[in-house]
């Protein structure tokens, strides 16, 4: 009999509620380590202790620290978290995920195993915590909830509570993995009763999710004025997101280092201070109001580009996949198994190259590709081809453009995952 693979072991697990001793022990250790250090405060509009399971907790997904920001205010409740499937293959997470009975989810694709295990936990009177956006914030603001989120909540007909996190992204940005101490505010509230879920349509539930979870940390801090300690490197790697110069319009000429981001071609640039304010070098510089506004401006340009006949985006990439038997070490997110060319056009994405020593061609239609996942920072991205995790490592600092163009192509081609109703993504400047 052949040895079962890691994927087979994960798929065979029947999950239970988290252990009654270990879960609160770990949560209180994390409370002692992080709450004071990161300036975390909690506001309760409802008292979680007044609720008994089963129920679901949803939250905006500000950063990789959100399990702490959501878990602590719900103590002594024990919650089964839903987390990205690929994270279960990483050695520093696998044991903790197994002990705490974390539920794996293949992001942005149908996953019946995840639904089955959520059902099992709720039927046992347990509590589920999930992040409807599907991945932590890329830009500092949240994105529309993943397809099927409203349908899932309506299906289970249990109360839905929520956490709203402010300042979480500014503490742990997506473009730089350094911790930046400042302040994080977490608000706990009720979002839906079972009766409301029964009476509302899926579209209405989606709209309410968007309204409740909406957050732009950069705009928030224009009023909150919290100083974050970036150790003199507030703009480190910011060019992975802000890749186009707003003045000369050249791509991939921006460089984020220390507290500055600037164009290596024309010199246009700004200083990013401890409040995440962009301060232009001089009166001649052209700089958006916030990094999120800059990010959205790039999206507008991409939304126009993908509408052009013959549009094509191409990069040479290394191909990463999950191991069959041994866990990933050194915080790796995949093992490199090939390289080739990745192309995006009106039909979707196509990879042509090698995979484990063989020539392959992988293709996915735009209608089935709403966005990408990003495991750690903005240096690479992943999706699932026929249910199999596939990660791309492109040359150069172009991941931000790949994200924009892929999402806008999906929307331009009539895909179901559309932007917020009030989003101004059409190119108009």
C-alpha positions as CSV (number, residue, x, y, z in Angstrom):
1,X,0.0,0.0,0.0
2,X,1.5,3.4,-1.1
3,X,2.2,6.1,1.4
4,X,-0.6,8.7,1.5
5,X,0.4,12.2,0.3
6,X,0.0,15.3,2.4
7,X,-3.0,16.3,0.2
8,X,-4.7,12.9,0.9
9,X,-4.0,13.3,4.6
10,X,-5.6,16.7,4.7
11,X,-8.6,15.6,2.7
12,X,-9.2,12.6,5.1
13,X,-9.4,14.6,8.3
14,X,-12.7,14.9,10.1
15,X,-12.4,18.1,12.1
16,X,-13.7,18.8,15.6
17,X,-14.0,21.9,17.8
18,X,-10.7,23.2,19.0
19,X,-9.3,21.6,22.2
20,X,-10.7,23.1,25.4
21,X,-7.4,23.5,27.1
22,X,-4.9,24.3,24.4
23,X,-7.0,26.8,22.5
24,X,-7.5,29.3,25.4
25,X,-3.9,28.7,26.5
26,X,-2.5,29.7,23.1
27,X,-5.0,32.6,22.8
28,X,-4.0,34.1,26.1
29,X,-0.3,33.7,25.4
30,X,-0.8,35.6,22.1
31,X,-2.8,38.2,24.1
32,X,0.2,38.7,26.4
33,X,2.6,39.0,23.5
34,X,0.8,41.1,21.0
35,X,-2.0,43.2,22.5
36,X,0.1,45.7,24.4
37,X,3.0,45.6,21.9
38,X,0.8,46.4,18.9
39,X,-1.5,48.8,20.7
40,X,-4.6,46.6,20.2
41,X,-7.9,47.9,21.7
42,X,-11.4,46.3,21.6
43,X,-14.8,47.9,21.4
44,X,-17.9,45.7,22.1
45,X,-21.2,46.7,20.6
46,X,-22.5,43.3,21.6
47,X,-21.1,40.9,24.2
48,X,-19.9,37.7,22.6
49,X,-20.5,35.9,25.9
50,X,-24.2,36.5,25.4
51,X,-24.1,34.1,22.4
52,X,-23.9,30.4,22.4
53,X,-23.0,28.3,19.4
54,X,-23.5,27.6,16.7
55,X,-22.7,30.9,15.0
56,X,-20.3,32.4,12.4
57,X,-17.9,35.2,12.9
58,X,-16.8,37.2,9.8
59,X,-14.2,39.9,9.6
60,X,-12.4,42.2,7.1
61,X,-9.0,40.7,6.4
62,X,-6.5,43.4,7.2
63,X,-3.3,41.3,7.7
64,X,-1.7,38.0,8.6
65,X,-2.3,38.9,12.3
66,X,-6.1,38.8,12.0
67,X,-6.5,35.5,13.9
68,X,-5.2,37.3,17.0
69,X,-7.4,40.4,16.5
70,X,-10.5,38.2,16.1
71,X,-9.8,35.3,18.5
72,X,-9.0,37.3,21.6
73,X,-12.2,39.3,21.9
74,X,-14.3,36.1,21.5
75,X,-12.7,34.3,24.4
76,X,-13.7,32.0,26.1
77,X,-15.4,30.9,22.9
78,X,-13.3,28.5,20.8
79,X,-13.5,29.1,17.0
80,X,-12.6,26.9,14.1
81,X,-10.9,29.2,11.6
82,X,-11.0,28.8,7.8
83,X,-7.6,29.3,6.3
84,X,-5.9,29.0,2.9
85,X,-5.4,25.4,1.9
86,X,-1.8,25.9,0.9
87,X,-0.9,27.1,4.4
88,X,-1.3,23.6,5.7
89,X,1.8,22.6,3.7
90,X,4.1,25.0,5.6
91,X,6.1,23.4,8.4
92,X,5.8,26.4,10.9
93,X,2.0,26.3,10.6
94,X,1.0,22.7,10.0
95,X,1.2,21.5,13.6
96,X,-0.6,24.5,15.1
97,X,-3.3,24.3,12.3
98,X,-3.8,20.6,13.1
99,X,-4.0,21.2,16.9
100,X,-6.5,24.1,16.5
101,X,-8.6,22.2,14.0
102,X,-8.3,24.9,11.3
103,X,-10.4,24.2,8.2
104,X,-8.6,24.4,4.8
105,X,-10.1,26.3,1.9
106,X,-8.9,26.4,-1.7
107,X,-9.4,30.1,-2.2
108,X,-11.4,31.5,-5.1
109,X,-12.5,28.1,-6.2
110,X,-15.3,25.6,-5.2
111,X,-14.2,23.5,-2.2
112,X,-16.8,20.9,-1.0
113,X,-14.4,19.6,1.7
114,X,-14.4,23.0,3.3
115,X,-18.2,23.2,3.2
116,X,-18.5,19.7,4.7
117,X,-16.3,20.5,7.6
118,X,-18.0,23.8,8.3
119,X,-21.2,21.9,8.4
120,X,-19.8,19.4,10.8
121,X,-18.6,22.0,13.2
122,X,-21.8,24.0,13.2
123,X,-23.9,20.9,13.7
124,X,-21.8,20.1,16.8
125,X,-22.7,23.6,18.2
126,X,-19.3,25.1,17.3
127,X,-18.3,28.5,16.0
128,X,-16.7,29.3,12.6
129,X,-14.5,32.3,11.9
130,X,-13.9,33.2,8.3
131,X,-12.7,36.1,6.2
132,X,-15.1,36.6,3.2
133,X,-12.6,38.5,1.1
134,X,-10.6,35.3,0.8
135,X,-7.1,36.9,1.4
136,X,-5.5,39.6,3.4
137,X,-5.6,43.1,2.1
138,X,-3.2,43.9,-0.8
139,X,-3.7,47.7,-1.0
140,X,-4.6,48.7,2.6
141,X,-8.3,48.6,1.8
142,X,-10.6,45.6,1.5
143,X,-11.8,44.0,-1.7
144,X,-15.2,42.6,-2.6
145,X,-16.2,39.4,-0.8
146,X,-15.5,36.1,-2.6
147,X,-18.2,34.6,-4.7
148,X,-20.6,32.4,-2.7
149,X,-20.1,34.2,0.6
150,X,-23.7,35.3,0.9
151,X,-25.0,31.9,-0.3
152,X,-22.9,30.2,2.4
153,X,-24.3,32.5,5.2
154,X,-27.9,32.0,4.1
155,X,-27.5,28.3,3.8
156,X,-26.4,27.8,7.5
157,X,-29.1,30.0,9.0
158,X,-27.1,30.8,12.2
159,X,-26.3,34.2,13.8
160,X,-23.4,36.0,12.2
161,X,-21.2,38.2,14.3
162,X,-18.4,40.4,13.0
163,X,-15.1,42.0,13.8
164,X,-14.1,45.2,12.1
165,X,-10.3,45.8,12.2
166,X,-8.8,49.3,11.8
167,X,-5.0,49.8,11.6
168,X,-4.2,46.1,11.0
169,X,-2.8,46.7,7.6
170,X,-0.7,49.6,8.7
171,X,0.8,47.4,11.4
172,X,1.6,44.5,8.9
173,X,1.5,45.7,5.3
174,X,1.4,43.4,2.3
175,X,4.4,45.0,0.6
176,X,6.8,44.7,3.5
177,X,6.8,41.9,6.1
178,X,8.3,44.0,8.8
179,X,6.1,44.6,11.9
180,X,5.2,48.3,12.5
181,X,3.9,49.1,15.9
182,X,1.2,51.7,16.2
183,X,-2.4,51.0,17.0
184,X,-5.1,48.5,16.0
185,X,-8.8,48.9,16.9
186,X,-11.1,45.9,16.8
187,X,-14.9,46.4,17.0
188,X,-17.2,43.5,17.7
189,X,-20.8,43.6,16.6
190,X,-23.7,41.5,15.3
191,X,-24.2,41.5,11.6
192,X,-27.1,39.1,10.8
193,X,-29.8,37.2,12.7
194,X,-31.0,33.9,11.3
195,X,-34.3,35.7,10.5
196,X,-32.6,38.4,8.6
197,X,-30.6,35.9,6.5
198,X,-33.9,34.1,5.7
199,X,-35.6,37.3,4.5
200,X,-32.7,38.9,2.5
201,X,-31.6,38.0,-1.0
202,X,-28.1,36.9,-1.7
203,X,-27.4,40.3,-3.3
204,X,-28.7,42.1,-0.2
205,X,-26.5,40.0,2.0
206,X,-23.5,40.7,-0.2
207,X,-24.2,44.5,0.0
208,X,-24.5,44.4,3.7
209,X,-21.2,42.4,4.0
210,X,-19.5,45.0,1.9
211,X,-20.9,47.9,4.0
212,X,-20.0,46.3,7.3
213,X,-16.5,45.2,6.4
214,X,-15.4,48.1,4.3
215,X,-12.1,49.7,5.5
216,X,-9.4,51.8,4.0
217,X,-6.6,52.1,6.6
218,X,-4.9,55.0,4.9
219,X,-8.0,57.1,4.9
220,X,-8.8,56.0,8.5
221,X,-5.4,57.2,9.6
222,X,-5.9,60.6,8.0
223,X,-8.3,61.1,11.0
224,X,-6.9,58.8,13.6
225,X,-3.3,60.2,13.2
226,X,-1.6,57.1,14.7
227,X,2.2,57.0,14.2
228,X,3.6,53.7,13.1
229,X,7.2,52.7,13.7
230,X,8.6,51.7,10.3
231,X,12.2,51.6,11.5
232,X,13.2,54.2,8.8
233,X,11.8,51.9,6.1
234,X,8.2,53.0,5.6
235,X,8.5,52.7,1.8
236,X,10.5,49.5,1.6
237,X,9.3,47.5,-1.4
238,X,6.4,49.8,-1.9
239,X,7.2,49.7,-5.7
240,X,5.8,46.2,-5.8
241,X,2.4,47.8,-5.5
242,X,3.0,51.3,-6.8
243,X,4.8,50.4,-10.0
244,X,3.8,53.3,-12.3
245,X,5.0,56.9,-12.1
246,X,2.0,59.3,-11.9
247,X,4.1,62.0,-13.6
248,X,5.9,60.4,-16.6
249,X,3.5,57.3,-16.7
250,X,6.4,54.8,-17.1
251,X,5.9,51.4,-15.6
252,X,8.3,49.6,-13.3
253,X,10.6,52.6,-12.8
254,X,9.5,53.3,-9.2
255,X,11.7,52.4,-6.3
256,X,10.7,52.2,-2.7
257,X,13.5,52.3,-0.2
258,X,13.9,53.7,3.3
259,X,11.1,56.3,3.7
260,X,11.1,57.3,0.0
261,X,9.4,56.1,-3.2
262,X,10.6,57.7,-6.4
263,X,10.8,57.3,-10.2
264,X,14.2,56.3,-11.3
265,X,13.5,57.9,-14.7
266,X,12.1,61.4,-14.0
267,X,12.8,61.8,-10.2
268,X,9.1,62.2,-9.3
269,X,8.6,61.0,-5.7
270,X,7.6,61.4,-2.1
271,X,8.5,60.6,1.4
272,X,6.2,58.3,3.4
273,X,6.1,59.4,7.0
274,X,5.1,57.6,10.2
275,X,1.4,58.4,9.5
276,X,1.6,56.9,6.0
277,X,1.3,60.4,4.5
278,X,2.8,60.8,1.1
279,X,4.8,64.1,1.1
280,X,6.0,65.1,-2.4
281,X,9.7,66.0,-2.8
282,X,8.7,69.4,-4.2
283,X,5.9,71.3,-6.0
284,X,6.8,69.7,-9.3
285,X,6.1,66.2,-8.1
286,X,2.8,64.5,-9.0
287,X,1.7,62.2,-6.1
288,X,-1.7,60.7,-5.3
289,X,-3.2,61.5,-1.9
290,X,-2.5,58.0,-0.4
291,X,-0.9,54.8,-1.4
292,X,-4.4,53.3,-1.8
293,X,-5.4,56.1,-4.1
294,X,-2.2,55.5,-6.2
295,X,-3.1,51.8,-6.3
296,X,-6.6,52.5,-7.5
297,X,-5.3,54.9,-10.1
298,X,-3.1,52.1,-11.6
299,X,-6.2,49.9,-11.6
300,X,-8.1,52.5,-13.7
301,X,-5.3,52.4,-16.3
302,X,-5.3,48.6,-16.4
303,X,-9.1,48.6,-16.8
304,X,-8.7,50.6,-20.0
305,X,-5.7,48.5,-21.2
306,X,-7.5,45.2,-21.0
307,X,-10.4,46.5,-23.1
308,X,-8.0,47.2,-26.1
309,X,-8.2,44.6,-28.9
310,X,-5.2,42.4,-28.8
311,X,-4.3,43.2,-25.2
312,X,-1.6,40.8,-23.8
313,X,0.5,40.8,-20.7
314,X,3.4,38.4,-20.6
315,X,6.1,37.5,-18.1
316,X,8.8,34.9,-17.7
317,X,8.0,33.0,-14.4
318,X,9.2,30.3,-12.2
319,X,6.5,27.7,-11.3
320,X,5.8,26.7,-7.8
321,X,3.7,23.8,-6.5
322,X,3.0,22.1,-3.2
323,X,5.1,19.1,-2.1
324,X,3.6,15.6,-2.1
325,X,5.1,14.2,1.1
326,X,7.4,16.7,3.0
327,X,6.3,20.0,4.4
328,X,7.7,23.2,3.1
329,X,10.5,24.7,5.3
330,X,12.0,28.1,5.9
331,X,8.6,29.7,5.5
332,X,8.5,28.8,1.8
333,X,5.1,28.8,0.1
334,X,5.8,26.3,-2.7
335,X,8.7,24.4,-4.2
336,X,10.0,25.5,-7.6
337,X,9.2,22.8,-10.2
338,X,9.6,24.5,-13.5
339,X,9.7,27.8,-15.4
340,X,8.2,29.2,-18.6
341,X,6.0,32.0,-19.9
342,X,2.8,33.3,-18.3
343,X,0.4,35.2,-20.6
344,X,-2.9,37.0,-19.9
345,X,-5.2,38.0,-22.7
346,X,-9.0,38.1,-23.3
347,X,-9.2,34.3,-23.0
348,X,-7.6,34.1,-19.6
349,X,-4.2,33.1,-18.4
350,X,-1.9,30.5,-20.1
351,X,1.3,29.0,-18.7
352,X,3.6,27.4,-21.2
353,X,6.8,25.8,-19.9
354,X,8.1,23.0,-17.7
355,X,6.6,21.3,-14.7
356,X,8.5,18.6,-12.9
357,X,10.7,17.9,-16.0
358,X,7.9,17.9,-18.6
359,X,6.6,20.5,-21.0
360,X,3.1,21.5,-20.1
361,X,0.4,24.1,-21.1
362,X,-2.0,25.2,-18.5
363,X,-5.0,27.5,-19.3
364,X,-7.8,29.0,-17.3
365,X,-10.6,31.1,-18.7
366,X,-11.0,34.7,-17.4
367,X,-14.6,33.8,-16.2
368,X,-13.0,31.3,-13.8
369,X,-10.2,33.6,-12.6
370,X,-11.5,36.5,-10.6
371,X,-8.2,37.3,-8.7
372,X,-5.0,35.7,-7.3
373,X,-4.0,34.7,-3.8
374,X,-0.7,36.0,-2.3
375,X,0.7,33.9,0.5
376,X,3.1,36.4,2.0
377,X,4.1,39.6,0.3
378,X,3.7,41.0,-3.3
379,X,6.5,39.1,-4.8
380,X,4.4,36.2,-6.2
381,X,0.8,35.0,-6.7
382,X,-1.1,31.8,-7.0
383,X,-4.3,30.2,-8.3
384,X,-5.7,26.7,-8.6
385,X,-5.6,24.8,-12.0
386,X,-8.2,22.0,-11.8
387,X,-8.0,22.2,-8.0
388,X,-4.2,22.1,-7.8
389,X,-2.3,24.9,-6.2
390,X,0.0,26.7,-8.7
391,X,2.2,29.6,-7.7
392,X,4.0,32.0,-10.2
393,X,7.2,33.9,-9.4
394,X,7.5,36.6,-12.2
395,X,10.7,38.4,-13.1
396,X,10.7,42.0,-12.0
397,X,8.4,43.9,-9.8
398,X,5.2,43.4,-11.8
399,X,2.9,41.5,-9.5
400,X,0.8,44.6,-8.9
401,X,0.1,44.9,-12.6
402,X,-0.7,41.2,-12.9
403,X,-3.3,41.5,-10.1
404,X,-5.0,44.6,-11.6
405,X,-5.1,43.3,-15.2
406,X,-6.4,39.8,-14.2
407,X,-9.2,41.2,-12.0
408,X,-10.2,43.8,-14.6
409,X,-10.1,41.3,-17.4
410,X,-12.4,39.1,-15.4
411,X,-14.8,42.0,-15.0
412,X,-14.5,43.3,-18.6
413,X,-15.4,39.8,-19.9
414,X,-18.5,39.7,-17.7
415,X,-17.2,37.7,-14.8
416,X,-19.3,37.4,-11.7
417,X,-16.8,38.9,-9.3
418,X,-17.4,42.6,-9.9
419,X,-16.0,45.5,-8.0
420,X,-17.9,47.5,-5.3
421,X,-20.9,49.3,-6.7
422,X,-19.4,52.7,-5.8
423,X,-15.9,51.9,-7.1
424,X,-14.6,54.2,-9.8
425,X,-12.5,51.8,-11.8
426,X,-13.2,53.1,-15.3
427,X,-10.2,55.0,-16.7
428,X,-11.1,58.7,-16.8
429,X,-7.8,60.6,-16.5
